[in-house]
Each structure stands twice: as structure tokens, then as C-alpha cells.
Amino acid sequence: MASSLTTSLKLDPKIKARLSRLARARRRSAHWLMREAIQQFVEREEQREQFRQETLAAWAEYQATGQHVTAAEADAWLAQLEAGKDVEPPQAHD
């Protein structure tokens, strides 16, 4: 098991009471619930940041090259995928 570090966390009394009630209902410790919530938050935010970085890179590439697909082309491609067809994405163009 990986070693863990201790971190202090100050909670509003109302949140702490709600957390305690939820922990009892779930038959888990408040500590377990907080660790789970933090892990899920970090994973979600890392994914959001990765998406943001990919979006910025795509925007920079578009600005540099002008290559794109239209919304109609993208919609047509997505409709084919939704229909179960294994089709290549549309080619980017000026």
C-alpha cells in the first residue's frame, strides 16, 4: 500500500454534520467519504484540464493552418457513427 500523508481540513459545522449523517447512512467513515470525494474531484478536474489543453492546441492549430470541418460535415459523420457504421472522420480542409 502506498504511504499516505496527513492533511488538515476545516469544515463548516453544517457540512461536517451532513457528512457525519451521510457516513452513518453509508456505513463508512467520514474520512473515507472525504478521501473518495477528493479523489473523484481530482480525477474529474484533471480530465477537464486535459480537455482544455487539447482545445487550446486545436485552436492554435486552426489559427495556424485554417484547416477545419464544417458543422454539417461533423453532424453527418456523427449520424453515421450513431447508425452503427464504422466510417472515417471527414477530412479537414481550408
Buried (B, 14 or more C-beta within 10 A) or exposed (E): EEEEEEEEEEEEEEEEEEBEEEBEEEEEEBEEBBEEEEEEEEEEEEEEEEEEEEEEEEEEEEEEEEEBBEEEBEEEBEEEEEEEEEEEEBEEEE
